[in-house]
Amino acid sequence: RSGRAPVPVPGAARLALELAILFGGSAGFYLAGHAAAGLAMALLIALSYAFSLDRLGWLLRQ
């Protein structure tokens, strides 16, 4: 948040990348036959983002 990143990335692109990686891992568990782990991971990821709405707003304004 300091603005001194070595490679500046737009906030929406960073958010999309984060979601793709995190939910991709969750989907991987689910598709590998570990449905409970995949669903639990997806729920925890969603909760994490739900409790950091200020960060989401900041990312989308960048």
Protein Blocks (a to p, Z undefined) as FASTA:
>chain_A
ZZpafbacdfklmmmmmmmmmmmmmmmmmmnopamlmmmmmmmmmmmmmmmmmmmmmmmm
ZZ
